[in-house]
Amino acid sequence: MLKDSLKGLFCVNTRINEMFYDAFGSHGHQYLDLVRKFGAVDSIDDIQGLRELRSSVDEGQQFYTTNANASNSLIYGIWESMFAAHRTEPIYYSPAVEHGLIIHDQIYTDLRFTARAGLVTFGDYRYRQIRKYKNEPIYEVGPYIHYAQPYYDAERTAELKKTNGKTLLVFPAHSVDTSTISQDENRYLDEVLRIADKGGFETVLVNAFWWNVNDPVIHKFESEGFKIVSAGFRDDVNFLPRLRTIMDLSDLIAGDSFGTHIGYALDRKVPFQFIDINTHGGSIDDKVDPHADENASLKEKLARAFLGASEITKHQVDLLEPYWGFSKTKSREQIEDIYQITRRIVRESGMGGGWSRHFHARACELLKEYELTDKAKAELLRQALRP
């Protein structure tokens, strides 16, 4: 709690916030070296590098930084997919980006302690939750994969699709450094084989999350002859481009969990089918999850909509809309406008700019200006400031 209080103190100004993390964010150089190294690894073609990384983590390799600004701009390649044109400018000119699907009513470090004049999330469900904690503009942009460029060019993707034929892509439930996952490997394999046989699939790809790339279930699938692929290290800026390419190679996506990948699949126009093998997740310290009930309620609704599914239905899209915001996707021009609006708010907030307590007032003033001079920016800002 004391650490969070200190972080909060340094959120008064964007430059002060950046200097704080530059000075006290741990593992900075090791982390960035790791990010650069795995940015060059094609983990769609070969996962050996990721397997070695995961083994080295077990031996003490650092794989994260406590610099919230650095991690927010790198995690899953989300920021890069939207704001790469501005990577040479101060990071605090851009909005902070929420890193994925969050159901429970709270916000995390990626929004809470980055002192930004704007925030980005999927859709209306998270907008309403974040608004309880933040009065800065909140932009709904839909599934982030919508903005990722493909990792492979069109020619290579077409060649792989021709070689692979009809392809089933499997997304095993994954854990992270603070959680666990439990699966019935034999039952999982049987279900995948059943789906593949029933659907006439010629190739089965298995997307392994980097943290779980050495898990027994992955080796189980590999021993069956399935091709193991991965979007890469979590904080690699090419994570989303690889994930887009992996999805674009598939004709059906199946998995035993509900996460960001479902909305991403529908955005890429690939059906998702839920595999119910009673997978269980938990925390490494066996703490009771205070959000278990609300998570279970959503999972139950999703299970009914996606169990046995082989096509995308209107019901599925309508069910996912509040969470993933399919109707909220923006054009490249609108994403650029979001950046320019945020940049102006930062530069024009208080003496010298960057003072957080002035962000909301300056945003409201800009809205009035844009209503007279720039209708497109006015509409973006109006939606981002609504109560």
SETIDREN-94859 format. One record per residue (C-alpha): residue number from 1; residue in three letters; x, z, y. Coordinates in steps of 0.25 Angstrom, whole numbers, always signed. Layout:
<sites>
<site num="NUM" residuo="ALA" xx="X" zz="Z" yy="Y"/>
...
</sites>
This chain:
<sites>
<site num="1" residuo="MET" xx="+0" zz="+0" yy="+0"/>
<site num="2" residuo="LEU" xx="+12" zz="+3" yy="+9"/>
<site num="3" residuo="LYS" xx="+18" zz="-10" yy="+7"/>
<site num="4" residuo="ASP" xx="+4" zz="-17" yy="+10"/>
<site num="5" residuo="SER" xx="+3" zz="-9" yy="+23"/>
<site num="6" residuo="LEU" xx="+17" zz="-14" yy="+27"/>
<site num="7" residuo="LYS" xx="+14" zz="-28" yy="+24"/>
<site num="8" residuo="GLY" xx="+1" zz="-27" yy="+32"/>
<site num="9" residuo="LEU" xx="+9" zz="-22" yy="+44"/>
<site num="10" residuo="PHE" xx="+17" zz="-35" yy="+44"/>
<site num="11" residuo="CYS" xx="+5" zz="-43" yy="+44"/>
<site num="12" residuo="VAL" xx="+3" zz="-41" yy="+59"/>
<site num="13" residuo="ASN" xx="+11" zz="-54" yy="+63"/>
<site num="14" residuo="THR" xx="+14" zz="-67" yy="+55"/>
<site num="15" residuo="ARG" xx="+29" zz="-66" yy="+58"/>
<site num="16" residuo="ILE" xx="+31" zz="-52" yy="+56"/>
<site num="17" residuo="ASN" xx="+24" zz="-54" yy="+43"/>
<site num="18" residuo="GLU" xx="+34" zz="-65" yy="+39"/>
<site num="19" residuo="MET" xx="+46" zz="-57" yy="+43"/>
<site num="20" residuo="PHE" xx="+41" zz="-45" yy="+35"/>
<site num="21" residuo="TYR" xx="+40" zz="-53" yy="+22"/>
<site num="22" residuo="ASP" xx="+53" zz="-60" yy="+25"/>
<site num="23" residuo="ALA" xx="+60" zz="-47" yy="+26"/>
<site num="24" residuo="PHE" xx="+53" zz="-39" yy="+15"/>
<site num="25" residuo="GLY" xx="+47" zz="-49" yy="+6"/>
<site num="26" residuo="SER" xx="+54" zz="-46" yy="-8"/>
<site num="27" residuo="HIS" xx="+61" zz="-57" yy="-17"/>
<site num="28" residuo="GLY" xx="+60" zz="-67" yy="-6"/>
<site num="29" residuo="HIS" xx="+72" zz="-76" yy="-10"/>
<site num="30" residuo="GLN" xx="+70" zz="-74" yy="-25"/>
<site num="31" residuo="TYR" xx="+56" zz="-78" yy="-24"/>
<site num="32" residuo="LEU" xx="+58" zz="-90" yy="-15"/>
<site num="33" residuo="ASP" xx="+69" zz="-95" yy="-25"/>
<site num="34" residuo="LEU" xx="+59" zz="-94" yy="-36"/>
<site num="35" residuo="VAL" xx="+49" zz="-102" yy="-28"/>
<site num="36" residuo="ARG" xx="+58" zz="-113" yy="-25"/>
<site num="37" residuo="LYS" xx="+64" zz="-114" yy="-39"/>
<site num="38" residuo="PHE" xx="+50" zz="-115" yy="-46"/>
<site num="39" residuo="GLY" xx="+45" zz="-124" yy="-35"/>
<site num="40" residuo="ALA" xx="+54" zz="-135" yy="-42"/>
<site num="41" residuo="VAL" xx="+49" zz="-132" yy="-56"/>
<site num="42" residuo="ASP" xx="+39" zz="-141" yy="-62"/>
<site num="43" residuo="SER" xx="+31" zz="-131" yy="-70"/>
<site num="44" residuo="ILE" xx="+21" zz="-141" yy="-74"/>
<site num="45" residuo="ASP" xx="+31" zz="-149" yy="-82"/>
<site num="46" residuo="ASP" xx="+40" zz="-137" yy="-87"/>
<site num="47" residuo="ILE" xx="+37" zz="-122" yy="-87"/>
<site num="48" residuo="GLN" xx="+50" zz="-117" yy="-92"/>
<site num="49" residuo="GLY" xx="+55" zz="-113" yy="-78"/>
<site num="50" residuo="LEU" xx="+43" zz="-104" yy="-76"/>
<site num="51" residuo="ARG" xx="+44" zz="-98" yy="-89"/>
<site num="52" residuo="GLU" xx="+59" zz="-94" yy="-85"/>
<site num="53" residuo="LEU" xx="+54" zz="-89" yy="-72"/>
<site num="54" residuo="ARG" xx="+43" zz="-80" yy="-79"/>
<site num="55" residuo="SER" xx="+53" zz="-75" yy="-88"/>
<site num="56" residuo="SER" xx="+63" zz="-71" yy="-77"/>
<site num="57" residuo="VAL" xx="+52" zz="-64" yy="-70"/>
<site num="58" residuo="ASP" xx="+51" zz="-55" yy="-82"/>
<site num="59" residuo="GLU" xx="+66" zz="-52" yy="-80"/>
<site num="60" residuo="GLY" xx="+64" zz="-48" yy="-66"/>
<site num="61" residuo="GLN" xx="+64" zz="-61" yy="-58"/>
<site num="62" residuo="GLN" xx="+57" zz="-60" yy="-45"/>
<site num="63" residuo="PHE" xx="+45" zz="-70" yy="-43"/>
<site num="64" residuo="TYR" xx="+38" zz="-65" yy="-30"/>
<site num="65" residuo="THR" xx="+40" zz="-61" yy="-16"/>
<site num="66" residuo="THR" xx="+33" zz="-50" yy="-8"/>
<site num="67" residuo="ASN" xx="+34" zz="-59" yy="+4"/>
<site num="68" residuo="ALA" xx="+19" zz="-62" yy="+6"/>
<site num="69" residuo="ASN" xx="+21" zz="-74" yy="+15"/>
<site num="70" residuo="ALA" xx="+31" zz="-81" yy="+5"/>
<site num="71" residuo="SER" xx="+22" zz="-79" yy="-7"/>
<site num="72" residuo="ASN" xx="+9" zz="-83" yy="+1"/>
<site num="73" residuo="SER" xx="+15" zz="-96" yy="+4"/>
<site num="74" residuo="LEU" xx="+20" zz="-99" yy="-10"/>
<site num="75" residuo="ILE" xx="+11" zz="-93" yy="-20"/>
<site num="76" residuo="TYR" xx="+5" zz="-104" yy="-29"/>
<site num="77" residuo="GLY" xx="+9" zz="-115" yy="-19"/>
<site num="78" residuo="ILE" xx="-4" zz="-113" yy="-11"/>
<site num="79" residuo="TRP" xx="+1" zz="-112" yy="+3"/>
<site num="80" residuo="GLU" xx="+11" zz="-123" yy="+0"/>
<site num="81" residuo="SER" xx="-1" zz="-132" yy="-4"/>
<site num="82" residuo="MET" xx="-8" zz="-130" yy="+9"/>
<site num="83" residuo="PHE" xx="+3" zz="-128" yy="+19"/>
<site num="84" residuo="ALA" xx="+15" zz="-134" yy="+14"/>
<site num="85" residuo="ALA" xx="+17" zz="-143" yy="+27"/>
<site num="86" residuo="HIS" xx="+20" zz="-130" yy="+35"/>
<site num="87" residuo="ARG" xx="+30" zz="-123" yy="+25"/>
<site num="88" residuo="THR" xx="+41" zz="-123" yy="+36"/>
<site num="89" residuo="GLU" xx="+32" zz="-116" yy="+46"/>
<site num="90" residuo="PRO" xx="+30" zz="-100" yy="+46"/>
<site num="91" residuo="ILE" xx="+21" zz="-97" yy="+34"/>
<site num="92" residuo="TYR" xx="+13" zz="-88" yy="+43"/>
<site num="93" residuo="TYR" xx="+7" zz="-100" yy="+50"/>
<site num="94" residuo="SER" xx="-1" zz="-103" yy="+38"/>
<site num="95" residuo="PRO" xx="-12" zz="-96" yy="+31"/>
<site num="96" residuo="ALA" xx="-10" zz="-86" yy="+20"/>
<site num="97" residuo="VAL" xx="-15" zz="-92" yy="+7"/>
<site num="98" residuo="GLU" xx="-22" zz="-83" yy="-3"/>
<site num="99" residuo="HIS" xx="-16" zz="-86" yy="-17"/>
<site num="100" residuo="GLY" xx="-28" zz="-88" yy="-26"/>
<site num="101" residuo="LEU" xx="-41" zz="-84" yy="-31"/>
<site num="102" residuo="ILE" xx="-44" zz="-70" yy="-28"/>
<site num="103" residuo="ILE" xx="-57" zz="-63" yy="-32"/>
<site num="104" residuo="HIS" xx="-56" zz="-49" yy="-27"/>
<site num="105" residuo="ASP" xx="-59" zz="-44" yy="-13"/>
<site num="106" residuo="GLN" xx="-44" zz="-42" yy="-7"/>
<site num="107" residuo="ILE" xx="-33" zz="-50" yy="-2"/>
<site num="108" residuo="TYR" xx="-18" zz="-50" yy="-6"/>
<site num="109" residuo="THR" xx="-5" zz="-51" yy="+0"/>
<site num="110" residuo="ASP" xx="-5" zz="-66" yy="+2"/>
<site num="111" residuo="LEU" xx="-16" zz="-64" yy="+12"/>
<site num="112" residuo="ARG" xx="-15" zz="-50" yy="+16"/>
<site num="113" residuo="PHE" xx="-1" zz="-49" yy="+21"/>
<site num="114" residuo="THR" xx="+3" zz="-62" yy="+26"/>
<site num="115" residuo="ALA" xx="-1" zz="-61" yy="+40"/>
<site num="116" residuo="ARG" xx="-7" zz="-75" yy="+41"/>
<site num="117" residuo="ALA" xx="-17" zz="-81" yy="+51"/>
<site num="118" residuo="GLY" xx="-25" zz="-88" yy="+40"/>
<site num="119" residuo="LEU" xx="-28" zz="-86" yy="+26"/>
<site num="120" residuo="VAL" xx="-32" zz="-96" yy="+15"/>
<site num="121" residuo="THR" xx="-40" zz="-94" yy="+2"/>
<site num="122" residuo="PHE" xx="-49" zz="-102" yy="-7"/>
<site num="123" residuo="GLY" xx="-63" zz="-100" yy="-4"/>
<site num="124" residuo="ASP" xx="-75" zz="-92" yy="+2"/>
<site num="125" residuo="TYR" xx="-74" zz="-80" yy="-8"/>
<site num="126" residuo="ARG" xx="-60" zz="-76" yy="-4"/>
<site num="127" residuo="TYR" xx="-63" zz="-80" yy="+11"/>
<site num="128" residuo="ARG" xx="-73" zz="-69" yy="+11"/>
<site num="129" residuo="GLN" xx="-64" zz="-59" yy="+4"/>
<site num="130" residuo="ILE" xx="-52" zz="-62" yy="+13"/>
<site num="131" residuo="ARG" xx="-60" zz="-61" yy="+25"/>
<site num="132" residuo="LYS" xx="-62" zz="-46" yy="+23"/>
<site num="133" residuo="TYR" xx="-47" zz="-44" yy="+25"/>
<site num="134" residuo="LYS" xx="-43" zz="-55" yy="+34"/>
<site num="135" residuo="ASN" xx="-49" zz="-60" yy="+47"/>
<site num="136" residuo="GLU" xx="-39" zz="-72" yy="+48"/>
<site num="137" residuo="PRO" xx="-44" zz="-86" yy="+45"/>
<site num="138" residuo="ILE" xx="-46" zz="-88" yy="+30"/>
<site num="139" residuo="TYR" xx="-46" zz="-103" yy="+25"/>
<site num="140" residuo="GLU" xx="-53" zz="-107" yy="+13"/>
<site num="141" residuo="VAL" xx="-46" zz="-119" yy="+7"/>
<site num="142" residuo="GLY" xx="-51" zz="-119" yy="-8"/>
<site num="143" residuo="PRO" xx="-42" zz="-120" yy="-20"/>
<site num="144" residuo="TYR" xx="-28" zz="-121" yy="-16"/>
<site num="145" residuo="ILE" xx="-24" zz="-131" yy="-26"/>
<site num="146" residuo="HIS" xx="-32" zz="-141" yy="-18"/>
<site num="147" residuo="TYR" xx="-20" zz="-142" yy="-8"/>
<site num="148" residuo="ALA" xx="-9" zz="-143" yy="-19"/>
<site num="149" residuo="GLN" xx="-2" zz="-156" yy="-20"/>
<site num="150" residuo="PRO" xx="+0" zz="-160" yy="-35"/>
<site num="151" residuo="TYR" xx="+14" zz="-156" yy="-41"/>
<site num="152" residuo="TYR" xx="+15" zz="-170" yy="-48"/>
<site num="153" residuo="ASP" xx="+13" zz="-183" yy="-41"/>
<site num="154" residuo="ALA" xx="+1" zz="-191" yy="-46"/>
<site num="155" residuo="GLU" xx="+9" zz="-200" yy="-55"/>
<site num="156" residuo="ARG" xx="+15" zz="-189" yy="-63"/>
<site num="157" residuo="THR" xx="+1" zz="-182" yy="-64"/>
<site num="158" residuo="ALA" xx="-5" zz="-195" yy="-69"/>
<site num="159" residuo="GLU" xx="+6" zz="-197" yy="-79"/>
<site num="160" residuo="LEU" xx="+4" zz="-182" yy="-84"/>
<site num="161" residuo="LYS" xx="-11" zz="-184" yy="-85"/>
<site num="162" residuo="LYS" xx="-9" zz="-197" yy="-93"/>
<site num="163" residuo="THR" xx="+1" zz="-190" yy="-102"/>
<site num="164" residuo="ASN" xx="-7" zz="-177" yy="-104"/>
<site num="165" residuo="GLY" xx="-21" zz="-184" yy="-106"/>
<site num="166" residuo="LYS" xx="-33" zz="-175" yy="-105"/>
<site num="167" residuo="THR" xx="-27" zz="-161" yy="-101"/>
<site num="168" residuo="LEU" xx="-32" zz="-147" yy="-102"/>
<site num="169" residuo="LEU" xx="-25" zz="-137" yy="-93"/>
<site num="170" residuo="VAL" xx="-25" zz="-122" yy="-97"/>
<site num="171" residuo="PHE" xx="-24" zz="-111" yy="-87"/>
<site num="172" residuo="PRO" xx="-21" zz="-98" yy="-94"/>
<site num="173" residuo="ALA" xx="-24" zz="-85" yy="-87"/>
<site num="174" residuo="HIS" xx="-12" zz="-80" yy="-80"/>
<site num="175" residuo="SER" xx="-6" zz="-66" yy="-75"/>
<site num="176" residuo="VAL" xx="+4" zz="-63" yy="-64"/>
<site num="177" residuo="ASP" xx="+14" zz="-52" yy="-63"/>
<site num="178" residuo="THR" xx="+4" zz="-41" yy="-60"/>
<site num="179" residuo="SER" xx="-6" zz="-45" yy="-71"/>
<site num="180" residuo="THR" xx="-8" zz="-48" yy="-86"/>
<site num="181" residuo="ILE" xx="-15" zz="-58" yy="-94"/>
<site num="182" residuo="SER" xx="-21" zz="-57" yy="-108"/>
<site num="183" residuo="GLN" xx="-25" zz="-70" yy="-116"/>
<site num="184" residuo="ASP" xx="-29" zz="-73" yy="-131"/>
<site num="185" residuo="GLU" xx="-18" zz="-84" yy="-133"/>
<site num="186" residuo="ASN" xx="-24" zz="-89" yy="-146"/>
<site num="187" residuo="ARG" xx="-38" zz="-90" yy="-141"/>
<site num="188" residuo="TYR" xx="-33" zz="-96" yy="-128"/>
<site num="189" residuo="LEU" xx="-26" zz="-107" yy="-136"/>
<site num="190" residuo="ASP" xx="-38" zz="-110" yy="-145"/>
<site num="191" residuo="GLU" xx="-47" zz="-111" yy="-133"/>
<site num="192" residuo="VAL" xx="-38" zz="-121" yy="-126"/>
<site num="193" residuo="LEU" xx="-36" zz="-129" yy="-139"/>
<site num="194" residuo="ARG" xx="-51" zz="-129" yy="-140"/>
<site num="195" residuo="ILE" xx="-53" zz="-134" yy="-126"/>
<site num="196" residuo="ALA" xx="-42" zz="-145" yy="-127"/>
<site num="197" residuo="ASP" xx="-48" zz="-150" yy="-140"/>
<site num="198" residuo="LYS" xx="-62" zz="-150" yy="-135"/>
<site num="199" residuo="GLY" xx="-59" zz="-157" yy="-122"/>
<site num="200" residuo="GLY" xx="-49" zz="-167" yy="-129"/>
<site num="201" residuo="PHE" xx="-37" zz="-163" yy="-120"/>
<site num="202" residuo="GLU" xx="-24" zz="-169" yy="-123"/>
<site num="203" residuo="THR" xx="-15" zz="-160" yy="-116"/>
<site num="204" residuo="VAL" xx="-16" zz="-145" yy="-113"/>
<site num="205" residuo="LEU" xx="-8" zz="-139" yy="-101"/>
<site num="206" residuo="VAL" xx="-7" zz="-124" yy="-99"/>
<site num="207" residuo="ASN" xx="-5" zz="-119" yy="-85"/>
<site num="208" residuo="ALA" xx="+4" zz="-107" yy="-86"/>
<site num="209" residuo="PHE" xx="+5" zz="-98" yy="-74"/>
<site num="210" residuo="TRP" xx="+20" zz="-95" yy="-71"/>
<site num="211" residuo="TRP" xx="+18" zz="-80" yy="-74"/>
<site num="212" residuo="ASN" xx="+12" zz="-83" yy="-88"/>
<site num="213" residuo="VAL" xx="+21" zz="-95" yy="-92"/>
<site num="214" residuo="ASN" xx="+27" zz="-87" yy="-103"/>
<site num="215" residuo="ASP" xx="+15" zz="-80" yy="-108"/>
<site num="216" residuo="PRO" xx="+11" zz="-81" yy="-123"/>
<site num="217" residuo="VAL" xx="-2" zz="-89" yy="-120"/>
<site num="218" residuo="ILE" xx="+7" zz="-100" yy="-113"/>
<site num="219" residuo="HIS" xx="+16" zz="-101" yy="-125"/>
<site num="220" residuo="LYS" xx="+4" zz="-101" yy="-134"/>
<site num="221" residuo="PHE" xx="-1" zz="-114" yy="-127"/>
<site num="222" residuo="GLU" xx="+12" zz="-120" yy="-126"/>
<site num="223" residuo="SER" xx="+14" zz="-118" yy="-141"/>
<site num="224" residuo="GLU" xx="+1" zz="-126" yy="-143"/>
<site num="225" residuo="GLY" xx="+8" zz="-138" yy="-136"/>
<site num="226" residuo="PHE" xx="+1" zz="-136" yy="-122"/>
<site num="227" residuo="LYS" xx="+9" zz="-140" yy="-110"/>
<site num="228" residuo="ILE" xx="+12" zz="-127" yy="-101"/>
<site num="229" residuo="VAL" xx="+12" zz="-130" yy="-86"/>
<site num="230" residuo="SER" xx="+13" zz="-121" yy="-74"/>
<site num="231" residuo="ALA" xx="+10" zz="-122" yy="-59"/>
<site num="232" residuo="GLY" xx="+23" zz="-114" yy="-57"/>
<site num="233" residuo="PHE" xx="+28" zz="-102" yy="-51"/>
<site num="234" residuo="ARG" xx="+17" zz="-94" yy="-43"/>
<site num="235" residuo="ASP" xx="+24" zz="-95" yy="-30"/>
<site num="236" residuo="ASP" xx="+29" zz="-110" yy="-31"/>
<site num="237" residuo="VAL" xx="+23" zz="-119" yy="-20"/>
<site num="238" residuo="ASN" xx="+21" zz="-130" yy="-31"/>
<site num="239" residuo="PHE" xx="+12" zz="-121" yy="-39"/>
<site num="240" residuo="LEU" xx="-1" zz="-127" yy="-34"/>
<site num="241" residuo="PRO" xx="+4" zz="-141" yy="-35"/>
<site num="242" residuo="ARG" xx="+8" zz="-139" yy="-49"/>
<site num="243" residuo="LEU" xx="-6" zz="-132" yy="-52"/>
<site num="244" residuo="ARG" xx="-13" zz="-144" yy="-46"/>
<site num="245" residuo="THR" xx="-5" zz="-154" yy="-55"/>
<site num="246" residuo="ILE" xx="-7" zz="-146" yy="-67"/>
<site num="247" residuo="MET" xx="-22" zz="-146" yy="-65"/>
<site num="248" residuo="ASP" xx="-23" zz="-160" yy="-61"/>
<site num="249" residuo="LEU" xx="-17" zz="-164" yy="-75"/>
<site num="250" residuo="SER" xx="-28" zz="-157" yy="-82"/>
<site num="251" residuo="ASP" xx="-42" zz="-161" yy="-86"/>
<site num="252" residuo="LEU" xx="-48" zz="-147" yy="-89"/>
<site num="253" residuo="ILE" xx="-42" zz="-133" yy="-85"/>
<site num="254" residuo="ALA" xx="-45" zz="-121" yy="-94"/>
<site num="255" residuo="GLY" xx="-41" zz="-107" yy="-93"/>
<site num="256" residuo="ASP" xx="-44" zz="-92" yy="-96"/>
<site num="257" residuo="SER" xx="-44" zz="-86" yy="-82"/>
<site num="258" residuo="PHE" xx="-50" zz="-88" yy="-69"/>
<site num="259" residuo="GLY" xx="-41" zz="-91" yy="-57"/>
<site num="260" residuo="THR" xx="-37" zz="-100" yy="-46"/>
<site num="261" residuo="HIS" xx="-35" zz="-111" yy="-56"/>
<site num="262" residuo="ILE" xx="-50" zz="-113" yy="-58"/>
<site num="263" residuo="GLY" xx="-53" zz="-117" yy="-44"/>
<site num="264" residuo="TYR" xx="-40" zz="-125" yy="-44"/>
<site num="265" residuo="ALA" xx="-45" zz="-133" yy="-56"/>
<site num="266" residuo="LEU" xx="-58" zz="-136" yy="-50"/>
<site num="267" residuo="ASP" xx="-51" zz="-140" yy="-37"/>
<site num="268" residuo="ARG" xx="-43" zz="-150" yy="-45"/>
<site num="269" residuo="LYS" xx="-56" zz="-155" yy="-52"/>
<site num="270" residuo="VAL" xx="-52" zz="-150" yy="-66"/>
<site num="271" residuo="PRO" xx="-62" zz="-142" yy="-74"/>
<site num="272" residuo="PHE" xx="-59" zz="-128" yy="-78"/>
<site num="273" residuo="GLN" xx="-63" zz="-121" yy="-91"/>
<site num="274" residuo="PHE" xx="-62" zz="-106" yy="-93"/>
<site num="275" residuo="ILE" xx="-57" zz="-101" yy="-107"/>
<site num="276" residuo="ASP" xx="-62" zz="-88" yy="-110"/>
<site num="277" residuo="ILE" xx="-52" zz="-81" yy="-119"/>
<site num="278" residuo="ASN" xx="-54" zz="-67" yy="-113"/>
<site num="279" residuo="THR" xx="-41" zz="-67" yy="-105"/>
<site num="280" residuo="HIS" xx="-38" zz="-54" yy="-98"/>
<site num="281" residuo="GLY" xx="-29" zz="-51" yy="-86"/>
<site num="282" residuo="GLY" xx="-25" zz="-38" yy="-81"/>
<site num="283" residuo="SER" xx="-14" zz="-31" yy="-72"/>
<site num="284" residuo="ILE" xx="-1" zz="-27" yy="-77"/>
<site num="285" residuo="ASP" xx="-3" zz="-12" yy="-73"/>
<site num="286" residuo="ASP" xx="-17" zz="-12" yy="-79"/>
<site num="287" residuo="LYS" xx="-24" zz="-9" yy="-66"/>
<site num="288" residuo="VAL" xx="-39" zz="-11" yy="-65"/>
<site num="289" residuo="ASP" xx="-42" zz="-23" yy="-58"/>
<site num="290" residuo="PRO" xx="-52" zz="-19" yy="-46"/>
<site num="291" residuo="HIS" xx="-57" zz="-34" yy="-46"/>
<site num="292" residuo="ALA" xx="-60" zz="-35" yy="-60"/>
<site num="293" residuo="ASP" xx="-75" zz="-36" yy="-59"/>
<site num="294" residuo="GLU" xx="-75" zz="-46" yy="-48"/>
<site num="295" residuo="ASN" xx="-65" zz="-55" yy="-55"/>
<site num="296" residuo="ALA" xx="-73" zz="-54" yy="-68"/>
<site num="297" residuo="SER" xx="-86" zz="-58" yy="-61"/>
<site num="298" residuo="LEU" xx="-80" zz="-71" yy="-56"/>
<site num="299" residuo="LYS" xx="-73" zz="-74" yy="-69"/>
<site num="300" residuo="GLU" xx="-86" zz="-72" yy="-76"/>
<site num="301" residuo="LYS" xx="-92" zz="-83" yy="-67"/>
<site num="302" residuo="LEU" xx="-81" zz="-92" yy="-69"/>
<site num="303" residuo="ALA" xx="-81" zz="-91" yy="-84"/>
<site num="304" residuo="ARG" xx="-95" zz="-95" yy="-85"/>
<site num="305" residuo="ALA" xx="-92" zz="-107" yy="-76"/>
<site num="306" residuo="PHE" xx="-79" zz="-112" yy="-83"/>
<site num="307" residuo="LEU" xx="-81" zz="-108" yy="-97"/>
<site num="308" residuo="GLY" xx="-80" zz="-121" yy="-105"/>
<site num="309" residuo="ALA" xx="-80" zz="-129" yy="-93"/>
<site num="310" residuo="SER" xx="-75" zz="-144" yy="-93"/>
<site num="311" residuo="GLU" xx="-79" zz="-149" yy="-80"/>
<site num="312" residuo="ILE" xx="-81" zz="-144" yy="-66"/>
<site num="313" residuo="THR" xx="-95" zz="-140" yy="-62"/>
<site num="314" residuo="LYS" xx="-102" zz="-137" yy="-49"/>
<site num="315" residuo="HIS" xx="-105" zz="-123" yy="-54"/>
<site num="316" residuo="GLN" xx="-90" zz="-120" yy="-56"/>
<site num="317" residuo="VAL" xx="-86" zz="-126" yy="-42"/>
<site num="318" residuo="ASP" xx="-97" zz="-118" yy="-35"/>
<site num="319" residuo="LEU" xx="-93" zz="-105" yy="-43"/>
<site num="320" residuo="LEU" xx="-78" zz="-107" yy="-38"/>
<site num="321" residuo="GLU" xx="-81" zz="-111" yy="-24"/>
<site num="322" residuo="PRO" xx="-81" zz="-97" yy="-17"/>
<site num="323" residuo="TYR" xx="-68" zz="-94" yy="-24"/>
<site num="324" residuo="TRP" xx="-60" zz="-107" yy="-24"/>
<site num="325" residuo="GLY" xx="-67" zz="-114" yy="-12"/>
<site num="326" residuo="PHE" xx="-67" zz="-128" yy="-17"/>
<site num="327" residuo="SER" xx="-75" zz="-132" yy="-4"/>
<site num="328" residuo="LYS" xx="-65" zz="-125" yy="+5"/>
<site num="329" residuo="THR" xx="-53" zz="-135" yy="+2"/>
<site num="330" residuo="LYS" xx="-47" zz="-140" yy="+15"/>
<site num="331" residuo="SER" xx="-41" zz="-154" yy="+18"/>
<site num="332" residuo="ARG" xx="-26" zz="-154" yy="+21"/>
<site num="333" residuo="GLU" xx="-29" zz="-155" yy="+36"/>
<site num="334" residuo="GLN" xx="-37" zz="-143" yy="+35"/>
<site num="335" residuo="ILE" xx="-26" zz="-135" yy="+28"/>
<site num="336" residuo="GLU" xx="-17" zz="-140" yy="+40"/>
<site num="337" residuo="ASP" xx="-27" zz="-135" yy="+50"/>
<site num="338" residuo="ILE" xx="-28" zz="-121" yy="+43"/>
<site num="339" residuo="TYR" xx="-13" zz="-120" yy="+44"/>
<site num="340" residuo="GLN" xx="-13" zz="-124" yy="+59"/>
<site num="341" residuo="ILE" xx="-24" zz="-114" yy="+62"/>
<site num="342" residuo="THR" xx="-16" zz="-103" yy="+55"/>
<site num="343" residuo="ARG" xx="-3" zz="-107" yy="+63"/>
<site num="344" residuo="ARG" xx="-10" zz="-106" yy="+76"/>
<site num="345" residuo="ILE" xx="-17" zz="-93" yy="+73"/>
<site num="346" residuo="VAL" xx="-3" zz="-87" yy="+70"/>
<site num="347" residuo="ARG" xx="+4" zz="-93" yy="+82"/>
<site num="348" residuo="GLU" xx="-6" zz="-89" yy="+92"/>
<site num="349" residuo="SER" xx="-10" zz="-75" yy="+87"/>
<site num="350" residuo="GLY" xx="-4" zz="-64" yy="+97"/>
<site num="351" residuo="MET" xx="+9" zz="-64" yy="+105"/>
<site num="352" residuo="GLY" xx="+19" zz="-73" yy="+97"/>
<site num="353" residuo="GLY" xx="+8" zz="-76" yy="+86"/>
<site num="354" residuo="GLY" xx="+6" zz="-72" yy="+72"/>
<site num="355" residuo="TRP" xx="-1" zz="-58" yy="+75"/>
<site num="356" residuo="SER" xx="-11" zz="-56" yy="+64"/>
<site num="357" residuo="ARG" xx="-21" zz="-48" yy="+72"/>
<site num="358" residuo="HIS" xx="-23" zz="-60" yy="+81"/>
<site num="359" residuo="PHE" xx="-26" zz="-70" yy="+70"/>
<site num="360" residuo="HIS" xx="-41" zz="-69" yy="+69"/>
<site num="361" residuo="ALA" xx="-43" zz="-69" yy="+84"/>
<site num="362" residuo="ARG" xx="-34" zz="-81" yy="+86"/>
<site num="363" residuo="ALA" xx="-41" zz="-89" yy="+75"/>
<site num="364" residuo="CYS" xx="-54" zz="-86" yy="+81"/>
<site num="365" residuo="GLU" xx="-48" zz="-92" yy="+95"/>
<site num="366" residuo="LEU" xx="-43" zz="-104" yy="+87"/>
<site num="367" residuo="LEU" xx="-57" zz="-107" yy="+81"/>
<site num="368" residuo="LYS" xx="-63" zz="-108" yy="+95"/>
<site num="369" residuo="GLU" xx="-52" zz="-117" yy="+99"/>
<site num="370" residuo="TYR" xx="-53" zz="-126" yy="+87"/>
<site num="371" residuo="GLU" xx="-68" zz="-127" yy="+89"/>
<site num="372" residuo="LEU" xx="-65" zz="-135" yy="+101"/>
<site num="373" residuo="THR" xx="-53" zz="-142" yy="+97"/>
<site num="374" residuo="ASP" xx="-52" zz="-144" yy="+82"/>
<site num="375" residuo="LYS" xx="-65" zz="-143" yy="+73"/>
<site num="376" residuo="ALA" xx="-57" zz="-144" yy="+60"/>
<site num="377" residuo="LYS" xx="-49" zz="-132" yy="+63"/>
<site num="378" residuo="ALA" xx="-61" zz="-124" yy="+69"/>
<site num="379" residuo="GLU" xx="-68" zz="-126" yy="+56"/>
<site num="380" residuo="LEU" xx="-57" zz="-121" yy="+47"/>
<site num="381" residuo="LEU" xx="-55" zz="-109" yy="+56"/>
<site num="382" residuo="ARG" xx="-70" zz="-106" yy="+57"/>
<site num="383" residuo="GLN" xx="-71" zz="-105" yy="+42"/>
<site num="384" residuo="ALA" xx="-58" zz="-97" yy="+41"/>
<site num="385" residuo="LEU" xx="-63" zz="-87" yy="+51"/>
<site num="386" residuo="ARG" xx="-77" zz="-84" yy="+46"/>
<site num="387" residuo="PRO" xx="-81" zz="-70" yy="+43"/>
</sites>
